[in-house]
Every structure is written in structure tokens, then in C-alpha cells.
Amino acid sequence: MTNKTIAITGATGQFGAIALDLLKTKNADVIALVRSPEKISGVEARKFDYSKTEGQVEALKGIDTLILVSSNEIGQRSAQHKNAIESAKKAGVKHIIYTSLLGATNDNTVKSLAGEHVETEAALKSSGITYTILRNGWYTENYTSSIPAALANNAFYGSAKNGRISSALRAELAETAVNVALGEGHENKTYELAGSTSWTLTDLAAEISKQTGRNIPYVDLPAEDYAEALVQAGLDSDFAGLIAQWDVDASKGALFSEDKTLEKLLGRPTAELDVAVKQSL
Ligand SMILES: NC(=O)c1ccc[n+]([C@@H]2O[C@H](COP(=O)([O-])OP(=O)(O)OC[C@H]3O[C@@H](n4cnc5c(N)ncnc54)[C@H](OP(=O)(O)O)[C@@H]3O)[C@@H](O)[C@H]2O)c1
């Protein structure tokens, strides 16, 4: 067992909570860095807000490895992540593991998200701190969370056409981050982390139909119509527009990769689509 002290941000979020639980299971020396320490149990939790530099250096004192889980506040993330990196430098953190985006620097990527990750990666590299960049692929749950809506609508709507999606379960990507934090030889590496297999929204709809015994077709809509349907379903119009555009990006292959690094770091192939659908149902 490693005797380094590991800190993790975003530990109140879905990815971070899974990673924190795994670190606890493995008896790692771990500290959660979160906005609401009262939400964490079983390990030390220190107050840490990406947007508030005051107190950050103190919170990062004594940390060897920081798992910097990217913020979910789109538009503010470059500045937030830079704050954390600068504070980590001042506090003497030795290694930062950052959750980036699959193909962040590619021409064909999710452009609305890539910029902040590219800027963070650049800040990390120029900080001089040892880094590991985990360019996480799309969570399968981004799509399987829409299964209840598909069952209610008798169709799975989207705008991804036949774009192939090399997603992985959030838990698989979180486990990989933990393996990297506890493992050796990941210094100054950038990993493209894609699921072992890929699928289309037609495949997803077929799997939902198979497992529920119902006919749930995939219906591809123009992006504007899909965004409008999401607004009708109660989403904020900016977010609906983003989701529809992510599907358009997917239709062009932005969520696809044949890179097999994820299964190597995870120690097994990622779950097949049927497993993810079963989990969601
Ligand atoms: N690969 C993908 O498909 C995918 C999908 C969605 C998101 N992501 C990215 O991966 C990250 C982790 O995913 P997730 O599913 O765990 O997201 P999540 O459940 O939304 O969790 C986000 C975490 O970020 C924390 N956070 C937000 N703003 C903060 C701030 N100003 N200071 C400190 N902490 C802050 C939240 O803390 P609070 O509990 O205090 O709000 C929460 O712990 C996301 O934040 C996003 O960057 C990736």
C-alpha cells in the first residue's frame, strides 16, 4: 500500500463519490476537498471551492497527489481549475491527476467543452507539477439516464444519427482514476480513455426494446427540434441547445475512439451496452 496522501475534489459529485469510496475501500490515506465538508463521512474533509482562492493553499497542505475532478460549472472552469493548480503549486502538491475530455485537442471533439479542458491541461503542464491527464470519454449514463423518458415517449429521441459512441460507465472511469492515483508510472502521461466497444443510439434503442419487451425505436431529429423537445420536457433552453449540439458532435464521431488504454488501466474491458441498460432499468 502506498503511503502517499491523496486528495480528491468533487467528492460530493457522482464521479468523485465513487472514487472516494474506492480509495476508502483500499485504505488509502485520502482527504476530500469539497464545498460542503459536512456531506463527507469516514475521511477527513476540507473546505475547498474552486472559485475562492482564499484557504485553498491551506487545504492542500500535506497532499502528495491531487485528483482534480473537473468542475461542472461550464464557462467558469478554466479559471476554477487554474486556481486549484496555482494553489497546489504553492502548497507543494507533487502530482495532479486531472479529468479532461476524450480527444480534447482533436479537431473532431465536443467543441463546447474542449476549450476549458485544453486550457486546464496547458496550465497544468506549465505549472511544472507532475501531471496525469485522464481524457475521459462520455459516460454511458449520459444516455442511459434518458431511458425513463424514452419509455414514457415510446421512442428514444436524439440527433446523433449513426455516430458511434465509445462510452464507459462513470464508475469505470472513476476506478481508473483511483488505479492511476495508487499506481506507478503515470507521470506526465495523457491518456485517451474510451470504452472497449462502441454503439449508436439505434443500438441503444434496440437494447432497451429487447430488455423491456417493448418497441422503442430511435428517432433522429434535427438538432433544433431535439433541443425544443428537451425544452418542452423542462430543460433550460441553453442546456437543451448544448445537449443537442453534443449529439451533432457525436454524429460526426466526436465521442468515438478505438483507443484501448482505458481497459488496460482498468484491468478489464469496459461493460457492454446491455449491462449499462440493465443497470439503468
Ligand atoms: N465524461 C462525461 O461524460 C462527463 C459528463 C458530465 C460531467 N463530466 C465532468 O466530470 C466531472 C465529474 O462528473 P460528475 O458526474 O461527478 O459530476 P457532478 O455529479 O455534477 O459533480 C460535480 C462536482 O463538482 C463540484 N463542484 C462544482 N463546482 C465547484 C466549485 N466551485 N468548487 C468546488 N467543487 C465544485 C460539485 O460540488 P457540489 O456538490 O458542492 O456542487 C460536485 O462535487 C463534472 O464536474 C464534469 O466536469 C464528464
PDBQT file of the ligand as one rigid body, heavy atoms in Angstrom, charges set to zero:
ROOT
HETATM    1  N1  LIG A 301     -17.306  12.330 -19.248  1.00  0.00    +0.000 N 
HETATM    2  C1  LIG A 301     -18.552  12.708 -19.183  1.00  0.00    +0.000 C 
HETATM    3  O1  LIG A 301     -19.451  12.194 -19.866  1.00  0.00    +0.000 OA
HETATM    4  C2  LIG A 301     -18.948  13.775 -18.228  1.00  0.00    +0.000 A 
HETATM    5  C3  LIG A 301     -20.310  14.029 -18.018  1.00  0.00    +0.000 A 
HETATM    6  C4  LIG A 301     -20.661  15.022 -17.108  1.00  0.00    +0.000 A 
HETATM    7  C5  LIG A 301     -19.669  15.728 -16.452  1.00  0.00    +0.000 A 
HETATM    8  N2  LIG A 301     -18.358  15.443 -16.678  1.00  0.00    +0.000 N 
HETATM    9  C6  LIG A 301     -17.267  16.153 -15.998  1.00  0.00    +0.000 C 
HETATM   10  O2  LIG A 301     -16.785  15.286 -14.981  1.00  0.00    +0.000 OA
HETATM   11  C7  LIG A 301     -16.966  15.899 -13.699  1.00  0.00    +0.000 C 
HETATM   12  C8  LIG A 301     -17.383  14.846 -12.692  1.00  0.00    +0.000 C 
HETATM   13  O3  LIG A 301     -18.587  14.249 -13.156  1.00  0.00    +0.000 OA
HETATM   14  P1  LIG A 301     -19.795  14.002 -12.158  1.00  0.00    +0.000 P 
HETATM   15  O4  LIG A 301     -20.752  13.152 -12.878  1.00  0.00    +0.000 OA
HETATM   16  O5  LIG A 301     -19.272  13.581 -10.834  1.00  0.00    +0.000 OA
HETATM   17  O6  LIG A 301     -20.392  15.488 -11.998  1.00  0.00    +0.000 OA
HETATM   18  P2  LIG A 301     -21.299  16.022 -10.792  1.00  0.00    +0.000 P 
HETATM   19  O7  LIG A 301     -22.047  14.888 -10.166  1.00  0.00    +0.000 OA
HETATM   20  O8  LIG A 301     -22.085  17.138 -11.367  1.00  0.00    +0.000 OA
HETATM   21  O9  LIG A 301     -20.266  16.567  -9.705  1.00  0.00    +0.000 OA
HETATM   22  C9  LIG A 301     -19.589  17.770  -9.884  1.00  0.00    +0.000 C 
HETATM   23  C10 LIG A 301     -18.740  18.038  -8.654  1.00  0.00    +0.000 C 
HETATM   24  O10 LIG A 301     -18.051  19.278  -8.863  1.00  0.00    +0.000 OA
HETATM   25  C11 LIG A 301     -18.160  20.019  -7.648  1.00  0.00    +0.000 C 
HETATM   26  N3  LIG A 301     -18.058  21.447  -7.872  1.00  0.00    +0.000 N 
HETATM   27  C12 LIG A 301     -18.759  22.205  -8.731  1.00  0.00    +0.000 A 
HETATM   28  N4  LIG A 301     -18.415  23.486  -8.607  1.00  0.00    +0.000 NA
HETATM   29  C13 LIG A 301     -17.498  23.551  -7.602  1.00  0.00    +0.000 A 
HETATM   30  C14 LIG A 301     -16.776  24.593  -7.004  1.00  0.00    +0.000 A 
HETATM   31  N5  LIG A 301     -16.935  25.880  -7.374  1.00  0.00    +0.000 N 
HETATM   32  N6  LIG A 301     -15.892  24.296  -6.025  1.00  0.00    +0.000 NA
HETATM   33  C15 LIG A 301     -15.723  23.021  -5.620  1.00  0.00    +0.000 A 
HETATM   34  N7  LIG A 301     -16.387  21.967  -6.153  1.00  0.00    +0.000 NA
HETATM   35  C16 LIG A 301     -17.277  22.246  -7.129  1.00  0.00    +0.000 A 
HETATM   36  C17 LIG A 301     -19.546  19.673  -7.117  1.00  0.00    +0.000 C 
HETATM   37  O11 LIG A 301     -19.621  20.039  -5.755  1.00  0.00    +0.000 OA
HETATM   38  P3  LIG A 301     -21.008  20.377  -5.011  1.00  0.00    +0.000 P 
HETATM   39  O12 LIG A 301     -21.542  19.037  -4.529  1.00  0.00    +0.000 OA
HETATM   40  O13 LIG A 301     -20.584  21.253  -3.904  1.00  0.00    +0.000 OA
HETATM   41  O14 LIG A 301     -21.912  21.031  -6.002  1.00  0.00    +0.000 OA
HETATM   42  C18 LIG A 301     -19.553  18.171  -7.369  1.00  0.00    +0.000 C 
HETATM   43  O15 LIG A 301     -18.866  17.508  -6.324  1.00  0.00    +0.000 OA
HETATM   44  C19 LIG A 301     -18.008  17.002 -13.927  1.00  0.00    +0.000 C 
HETATM   45  O16 LIG A 301     -17.882  18.019 -12.961  1.00  0.00    +0.000 OA
HETATM   46  C20 LIG A 301     -17.684  17.435 -15.332  1.00  0.00    +0.000 C 
HETATM   47  O17 LIG A 301     -16.566  18.304 -15.359  1.00  0.00    +0.000 OA
HETATM   48  C21 LIG A 301     -17.986  14.478 -17.534  1.00  0.00    +0.000 A 
ENDROOT
TORSDOF 0
